[in-house]
Amino acid sequence: MKALFLFSLTLASTLFFSTFPFSHEASEASLKTDLETYIVFLEKPEGLLESNLHEWYTTFLSETTSSLIPSHQRIVHSYRNVITGFAAKLTPQEAKAMEQKGGFISARVERPVSFHTTFTPKFLGLQQNEGAWKSTHSGKGVIIGLIDSGIKHDHPSFFDKGMPPPPAKWRGRCDFNGKQTCNNKLLGARSFLGAGDTPVEKDLHGSHTASEAAGSPVEGANVFGQANGTAMGIAPKAHLAMYKVDETDSSVLAAIDAAIEDGVDVLSISMGNLVHYPFFDDVFVLGAFRAIQKGIFVSCSAGNGGPLPSSVTNSAPWILTVGASTIDREIRATVTLGNNVELHGQSLFQPTNFHPKQLPIVDPSTYSASAAFCWEGSLKNIDVKGKIVICQVVSTALITAQGQEVKDNGGAGVILINRAEDGDTTSPEPHVLPASNLGYKDGLRVLDYLNSTSSPTAAISFQGTLIGKSKIAPQVASFSSRGPNLQSPGILKPDIIGPGVNILAAWGEPVDNATTPFNVVSGTSMSCPHLSGVAALIKSAHPNWSPAAIKSAILTTAYTFDLSGHPISNEQNVSATVFDMGSGHVNPSKALNPGLVYDIEPDDYIPYLCGLGYSDKQVRMIVQRKVNCSSPGSSIPEAQLNYPTFSISLARGENQTYTRTVTNVGQPNSTYYGKVRSLEGAGVAVTIVPSEIKFKEVNEKASYSVTFTRLDNVARSSDVGQAAVADGDDRYEVVSTIAVNFV
């Protein structure tokens, strides 16, 4: 059998004590005010049993800290799986004193972190009792653990009708104030916010992400009557476990530690650091590595720092890093200008008894900078009564407040105009008055019209939920974080994009007085659980596949064209690059049967980490065992890792060769042909050896090399694009994306 072996080519330029008398109570109070939570990293002594870890941890406190506060009150989290160490309340002097004790590696103050669907299953080609859902039993038997803000456990999305009992491997617990409120869907829930706290949702985030990954079917899901349909997760028969955290990395580390011990199969983490840290000092990376060592697949959000370059987070190669894309559903609010030009925007508020009419437009930016954004109090001295007011969008989180300012001052409606960097990524929000969020270019058309007439007018009309009208979906969302990867430029990130714009899913409280709350939300927080659900489907179909094999299947089967057949674009309506979307958009059905996979064992990452220039101590913190990066053959270049994609830099005249090993998970007696079609004038030649790979058996492995040669006669280029071609039949398409940076 012949099969397609595709390569996609992208090129881019690319303790102090007072000496004065004081009472014991006063000293304890003073000490407590100086305490901060430190994460203490340790090296476990030879022969120490895991059951004795906590007792050993307490020795660090009893020997180095003040006795005014007992040791058991100091320890916040005691880690067993992700790292050897603990989190404790310490003063800087106490933390410093620990350095003298054997087994100590480092200690640092905990850091802040941030929390980065009726329709998306259908958009992804998932149909009940058909195709991927049928062949995977909709994720049956797989446990998805979510590190998030808690969960509304009594939401219908987490009912367990038709769910099988927990798998025998499940070892978790349910901590809703001692009441048994978990079930066969929501197997377990725990909180890491301190004694007495329950896993009940706190920040209205966790229910949404959990229901996207594996929510049970809920008919008639909608918000304000919009986006109506049957809401369900990507893997509706998979089980869920919620690990409630706050925005501190010590709680995140504790949650991952517990999830590993409980026996989850997939970890979904829609969170990330606020700044970039090296892998050995990043709790998401440390926790994820320990998870994949245990065979747990880890999916993380790429972050909402786009469209700025190099804003991607959670960028270690053992993490699936997920960016966000649009779907072809919009909740339309149309602006009709006085010159009859129609501009389509979005609004979740769709009044049914509203009769649009032409009203005067006012642009408050001519009065003050704050008025341009319709900040609270900025319109009180501007005549906006009965008029449609233009407001510049800064953040979707502030849009409804901007509309409230317009309403409070008598405005009849609001046109919200995106910033240039946000382009066409618009948001349907629960406005308090007639409104429409327009993309940047359409906003410029409104402003041009204002400047062309002395009496500008506009009307806002509402068309409700429309599906299939937008053929440019999927499109990369403006907020979706971009590469290149700062921590490891030789690893292409983000890995993939998936639905993350205007996603309807379970919500902790009603926004529209509904008895069953749902909400429409955007972010890479939404795209991450979609991919976690896809990973659960693959895990259900292929229970013995490693996390790396599952990731490879997702990446090599992604697609790069929108519904109109054109290359996927970004928010500016220009072709997206691999630094925007990685391998492309997820294709669940094809990912179930990828033909070939690029597999990686956990120990394979050690020479890669040594090749990053990390010290033995730093690598040991990640892999949790001793290493020697100075021994012969102990390190490799980043691009030599057996990753499903390539990211390299080439100087003029330079050539580089890398090898890859693929495993046949398709058909026996199959042949794959590897070919690359460079872009015309791209300035790089690519050679694959051998160009033909034959397999006799399933699970057989084969290797090939790829040589990249920079051509001297081509000047530095800022052009970005991609192309792919291969011989063979249409059964398999194994696409390995390549990013080349000219230096």
N, C-alpha and C positions, 0 to 999 in steps of 0.2 A: 504494500500500500504506500502510496505517496502522500505526503502531507506538507502543509505550508510551514516554513521556518522563516519568520519575518523579522527584519530588523527595522527599527524606526530611527532615523538619523536627524538630530537637531543640532544646529550650530549657532553659537552665540559669542559675541565679543564679551564679549561678556562683563580679796575680801577685806574690806576695810572696816576696822572697828574703832569707835571713838574712845578716847582715853578719859572722857568725862563720865561721871556716875550716871547710870540709867537703870530703869526697871527691866525685868525679864520680858514683860508684855511689850514695852516700848521697843526693846531691841528686836523682838520677833516681828513686830509690825514694820520696823525700819528695814529689816532684812528682806521681808516679802516684797517691799516696793522695789528692791534692787534685783529681783529675780526675773530671769527670762528663760524661755524654753530653749534648751540646747539639744541638738542631736549629737550623740556621742558614738563615734565609730570605733570598734574594737576588733582585735584579732583573737579568735577563739583558741585557747591553749589546746595542745594535743591531748586527746583522751577525755576532754570535758564533755559530759553528756548533755544533750539538749534540755533534758528535764532539770538540769542544774544551772541553766543559763541565767535565769532571773536572780537566783541567789548570788551568783558571781557578779552580776551587775550591781547589786546593792553594796558590794564591798567597795566599789569605786566611790560611792556616796559616803559610807560610814567612815572611810579613811581620809576623805578630802573635804568634807562639807561641815558646816556648823551643826551642832546637835540641837539647836533651838527648834528646828523643824525636822521631824523624823524622816528617815529615808523613804518609808512607804508613802509619805505624802509628797515626796519630791518627784518620783518617777511618774511620768505622764503616759508613756508607751514603752512596752518591753518587746523588742523585736526578736523573732525566732527564725524567720525564713528569708526575708529580703536582704537583711544585713545582720551582722553580729553587732549588737549595740542597743541603745535605748535613748529615749528622750526624757529629759528631766529639767526641773526648775532649778537653775543655778545662778550664782553671781559670776561675773567675768573672772574673779579671783579663784573661785572654786573650780571653774572649768580649767583654768590654767594649772591648778595644782594637780589635776588628774594626769597631766603629761608625764609625771614621774612614776606612774604605776605601770607595771608590765602588762602588755596587751593593748595599751592605748595607741590609737592611730591618729585620731583628730576629733575635734569638737567644734561645732559652730552653732550660732543662733538660728532657730528655725526661720524660714523665709515665707513671705506671702506668695500665694499662687492664685490663679483666677480660673473661674468656670468659663472656659472658652465658649398616624399619617393616613389620611383617607385615600391618598392618591399615589404616593411614591412606590408602593409595591407594583402597581400596574405600570407606572412609568419605567420601572426596572424590568418589566417583562414577566412579572410573577403573577400567575393566575391560580385560583383555587382548584385543587384536584387535577392540575395539569403541570406539565413540564418540570421545572426545577422544584417547585413545592411538592409535587407528587413523588419525584425520585428521591427526595431528601426527607420525606414525611414532615416537611415544614420545620425541620430542625429538631425533631423529636429526640429526646435523650441528652441533649446538650444543655449545659448550665452556663449562662452568661452572667458574670459578675460586673456590677457597675460601681465605680468609685464616683460618688456624686453627692448631692445635697439632701438625700433622703427620698422618701416615696409616700404617696397617698395610697396606702395599702388597700383601702376600700373602694378604689376607683374600678369601674367595670373592665378597664383595660387589663386589670390584674386578677380577674375572676378566673377560676380554674376548670370551668366546664369543659369536659372532654380531654383534660390533661392527664397524662399518666402519673403514677407516683414518682417520688424522687429517685434518681439513680442510686444504686447501692453505695457508690463512692462518696455521696454527699455527707459531709461532716459538720455542716454549719448549724446556726441557731437563729431563733427569732426573738428579738428583744423589745417587743412593744409592751413595756411595763408589765412583763410577766404574763400578758394575755396571749393566747394562741390565735393570732390574727394572720399568720402566714398560711399558705395553702400549696397545692401542687403546682401552681404557676409561680407564685412568689415564695420560693423555698425558704429563704432566710433574709433577715435584715438586722443590721447592727449599726450602732453609732460610735464614733470615735471622738466625740465632742466633750467627753467628761462624764463622770458618774451622774446618773439620774436622767441623762438625755436619752430620748428615744429616736428610732430611725424615721419618725414622721418627718415629712418634707419640711424644710426650713426656708429655702431660697427659691422655690418654684422653678426648679431646673431638673431634678432627678426623675420625676414622674414622666416628663416629656421624653427624656432620653431613653428611659427604660421601655416605654411603650413603643418607641420607634424601633428598638432592637427586637423586641419579642412580645409586644402587647397582644392580648387576646382580641378577637373581633368584637367591635362595638358598632352596631348599626345606628344610623342617623346621627353620626358625629358631625358637629358643625360649630361654628362661632358666628353669632348674629345671623344664623341661617346660611352662612357661606361655607364653601368647601365641603358641602354636605356629602356624606357617603358612609361606607363601613370602614372604620379605622382599625388597622391591625399592624403589627410589627412585621419586619422583614422575615423573622423566623418565629411565626406565631405559636408553634408547638414547643419551642425551647423554654426551659425554666429560667427564672430570674433570681438573683440575689443582690440586695442593695447594701452598700457599705457607705454610710453617711459620714462625710468629712466637712470640715470648714476650709477656709482659704489659707491653710498653713501646710507646709510640706511635711511636718512631723505627723499630722493626722493622715495624710495621703499614704505615707510610708507604712503606717500601722494598718490601714485598710487593705493595702496590697498584701501585706504580711498575712492578714487573716484570710483573705480570699484564696491565697495559695494553699493554706492549711485546710480550708473548707472543701476544696476539690472542684473549683470552677474549671471550665474548659476554655472560656473566652473572657478576657478582661476588656471592658470598654471604659475608657477614661477621657471624658470631655473636659479636660483641664490642662493647664500648663503653667510653666514659670513665666514671670513677667519680664525676665531678661534671660540672655543666653548664658549657660554655665557649661563647663567641660563635663563630659559624660560621667567622670568619677565623682562629681559633686552635684549631680542632678538626681533627685529622688525618683522621678518618673523613669529615668533611664535605669537606675539601680534596681528598682522594683520590677521593671519589665524584664530585665535580664534574668533575674531569679525566677520569674514566671516562665519564661521560655525554656529555662533549664528543666522545669517541671512539665514541659509539654503544653503550656498554656499560651494560647494566641493572644497577643496584645494589640489593640487598636486604640490610637490616640488622635485627638483633634490636632490639626496643624497650627491652629491659632487664628485669631481674628485681626492680625496686624497688616493685612493686605490693603492696598496693592503694593506696599513698600517691599523692595527686594530684600532678600535675606532675612525676612521676618518669620520664617517657619521655625516652629519649636517641636519638641518631641522627635528629634531628627536622628536618633540612633538607628542603625540598620536592622535591629531585631524588633523594632516597632513598626507597625503599619501606620504611616502618617497620612491623615485624611484631610484633604481640602474640600471646599464646598462649591456646589454648582446649583443652577436653577433647574426648575421643572417647567413643563409647558402648561401650567395652570396659573391663571392670574385672576385677581378679584378687582375688576376694572372700574375705574372712575375716570371719565373722559372730560377733558377741558376743551370747550369750544370757544375760541377767541372771537372777538367781534368781527374779524375778517373771514370767519367761517372755517378757519384752520382747526382741525381736530387733533388733540394730543392725548394719547392714552397713558394714564397713570394707574395707581392702585390705592384702594382704601378698604379696610375691613368694615367700616361703618357704611352701610348701604341703605339709606332711608327709603322705605317703600312708598311713603306718601309725599315725597319731595318732587316738586315740579320745577325743573331747571329754567332759569331765565337769565338773560344778560344783565349783569350787575357791574358797576364800576370797579376797576382794579386799582389797588394802591400798593406801591412799592416802598415800604418804610425804610429801606436802606438809604434813601436820600435824606433821612432825618438824623440817623445815628447808626453807629456800628452795632450796638446792642439791639436796636430795633430791626436791623436786617435779619437777625436770628429770632426775632419775636421772643426775647427773654422776658421773664416775669417782670412786669412793671414797665417795660420799654415802650408800650403802645398807649399809655394813659394820656399822653398829650398829643396824640396823632388822631386825626379824624378817620376812623376806620368803620364807623357805624354804617351798617347796611352794605358794606363793600366786601369784595374778595381780596384777601391780603396775601401778598407773596412773602414767604418765609424761607430763608436759606437753611438747609438741613446740615446739622453738625453730627448728630448721632440718632439712630432710630430710637434709642432709649428716651430721647427728649422730644420726639415728634408730637406726642399727644399733649405734652405740657405747652408746646408752642401753640397748638390749636386752642388750648384752654385760654391762653393770653388773648388770642384773637376774639374768642367768644366773650370773655369777661369785659372786653371793651366795645362790644356791640357788632363785631364783624359778622358777616353773613357766611363766609366760607374762607378756605385757605388753600393756596397752591404752594406745595412744598417742593423746592428745587434742590436737587442733589448737588454736592460739590463736584468739581471736575474729576477728582480722583475716584469718586464713587460711580461715575458713568451712568450706565443704565440699570444698575442693581437697585430696584425700588422695593418698597415695603408696604404691605397692607396693614395699617394699624387701626386700633379701635378708637377712631377720632370722636370728638365731642360735637362736631359740626360738619357740614359738607366739606370734603377735602379730597385732594388728589396729590399723591407723591409722584412727581415727574422726574425722569432721568435728566442728566446734565444738559445734553444737547437740546432736548425739548424745552428745558428751562430757558436756554438762550433764545429760543424762538419766541417765548413769551416776552422776554425782556426786549428783544428787537421790536416786537409789535408795540410794546409800551412806548418806545422811543419814536415810533412812526406815526402816532396819532395823538391828538390832544385830549381825546375822550375814550381811552381804552376800556373795553368791557370784556367780560367772560362769563360763561355758564359752566356749571359742573353737573354732569349726568352720570347715572350709575347703571352698569350692565350686569352686575353680579359676577358669579363665578364662571369663567370661560376656560375651556380646556381645548388644547390643540391649535389655538389661534397663533401662538408664538412658535415659529419654526426655528428660532435660533437657540432653543434649548436642546441640550444642556449648555449653559454658558458659565464660565468661571465667575463666581461672586466677587464683587469688589473687595470685600473684607477678608477674603480667604488668603491666608499667609502664603508667601512666595519663597522660592529658593533664589539663589543658590544656598546650600547648606553651610552655614558658618562654622559649625563644629567639625564637620567632615566633608569638605568640598568634593571628595571623590565618591560620595554617595548621593545619588539624585533624590532630592526631596522637594515638595511632598511626593508621596508615592502614587497617589490616586485622588480623584475627586468623586464625590457622590452627593446626592440631594441634600442641600443644606439651606435653601432659601424658601421662606414662606411655607414651613412645614407644620401641618396640623397634627397635634398629638395630645395626650393626656396632660392635664394641668391641675395643680394643687388646689385652686379655688376658681370659682366662676368669674369670667370677665363680662358675661352677658346675662347674668341671672339664671343661667341654665342649671338644672339639677345635676347634670353630668358634665363637669367642666373639661373643656378643651381650649387650646389656644394655638394661634399661628405664630411661630417663632423662627428666626433665622440665626445661623451661626455655624461654625465648624463643629460646635457642640452637637448640632443636629446631624451633620454628615457622618461623624464618627460612629454613632450607634447603628446607622444604616449599614456601614461596612462590618460592624461587629455582628449584625444579623446575617450578612452574607457569609462571613467566616463560620458562623454556627451552621448554616446550611451545608457548607463544604465539609465541616467536621462531622456532621451527621452522615453524609454520604461516604466520607473517607476517614473513618475514625482513627486510622493508624498514621495518617499524614502528620508530619511535623509542622510546627508553626511556620517555618520557612517555606515549606512546600505549599501550604495554604496561601501564603502571601504571594508566592511566585505565580500560582494559578490566577490570582486576582489581577496581578500586574500584566502578565503576558497576554491576557484576553481582553484587556480594556479597549474601548473604541475611542476614536478621535474626531468623529464627525457628528454634527448636530442633525436635527430632524430634517433639515432642508438638504442634507448631503454635503454641506460645506464644512471646512475645518472648524472645530470648536473654537469659539472666540472668547475673549475676556470682556470685562465690563465696558471697554471702550469700543467694542465691536470690531476689534482687529484680532487676527489669529492668535490664539493662546500659545505660549511656549511650554516646553516641558518644565520650566521653572514655575509656571503657573499651575499646571495640572498633572505633573509627573507623567505616568504612562498613559493617562487619559481618564475616561469615565468608566466606572465599574459596569461590568456586564455579567450579572449573576449566573445566567444560564450557561454561558460559555465557560465561566470559571469552574464550573462543576466538572468539566471534561477538557482540560487544557492540553492534553497530548504529552507535553514535556513539562517538567518542573526543575527549577534551580534550587537544590536542597542545600541547607547549611546546618551543621551540627553546632551546638553551643560552644564547644571548644574551638571551632573554626574561627570564632571571633577574636581569640586571644592574639594570634599573630597580626590581625588587623589592628587591634588596639595598641599593640607594641609599635606597629608602623605609624601610628598617630603621634608617636614621640612620648607617650605616657611612660612614667616610671613603673618599676615592678610593684611598688606600693600602691600606685594609682590603679593599675590594672587589677591588682588583688582586691581592691575595694569593689570593683565591678563583678568579677567572676567568683569571688569568695574562696579563692585558694591561691597558693603560692605560685608565682610564675618567674621566669627568668628571661627578660627581653633582650639580654645581651648575648645569649647563646646563639650559635650559628643556625640560620634559617628560622629564627624565632619571630621575624616580622615580615610583613608583606606590604606593598603599596595599597592604598585604599581601594583602588579600582580593581585589584586582583581578588578581592573578596568575591565569592561565588554568588553575586547579587543578580537579580533578574534585569537590572538596568546598568548602564555605564555612564560615568561622569568623569571626563578627563580634560586636561589642559594641554595645549600643544603650542610650542614655539615654532617659528619658521624653520623649515627643514627638518624638524624633529619627527621621529616615529616612535611609537610605543606599541608593545604587544601584550595582550592579556589573555588568559585562558578562562574558560567556563566549562563546567561539567553539568550535563543535563541527565535527567532520569526519565525513562519512558514510562508514563502512566496511562498511555493510550492503548494502541493495538499492537499485538506482536507482528513481526514481519513487516515493519513499516520503515519508510525512508523519508528523511527530512532534507530539504535543500536550503542552504543558507545563502542568501544574497542581499546585498545592500545597494540601494540606488541613492547616490549622493545628490544633493541639490546642484543644479547647474551653477558653476562658478563658486561652489561652496569652499573650495580651497583645501579639501582633505580627501585623501584616497583611503578606502577601507578594503581590507583583504581578509577573507575568512578561510581557514584551513582546518580540516577539509571542508569543502563546500557541500559534501554529501555525507550524511550520517545514517547508517542503517542499524536497525534494532531487530533482533530475533525474538526477544522475550519482553514481557512486561516487567518493569522495575530494573531493567538493564540500564547501565550508565555508559555515557560516552562523553568525550571531551573534544573541544575545538578551540582554536585560537583566533583572535581578531587583532589585526595590525592596523593602526591608524597612522597615516603619514600626512604631515602638513606640507602643502605645496609652496615653494619659495616665491613663486610668481604671483601670489594672491595677497593683496594688501589686507590689513586688519579690517574686519567687517563687523557691523552691529546688526546685520540681518539675522533673523531667527525664523526657522521653519522646520518642517519634518516631512519625511517621505518613507515609503516602505514598498518592497516588491519581493515576490518569491514564486518559485515553480511549484507544481503539485496540484492535488485536488483541493476541495474546499472543506475537508473534514476538520482539519486543525489549522489554526493560525497562531503561531508562537511568536509574539512580537517583543523583542528586546529593545527598549528605547535607549538611545545614545545621545548624550549631551556633550558637545565639544566646545571648549572655551579657548579662543585664540588669545595667546599672551605674547 
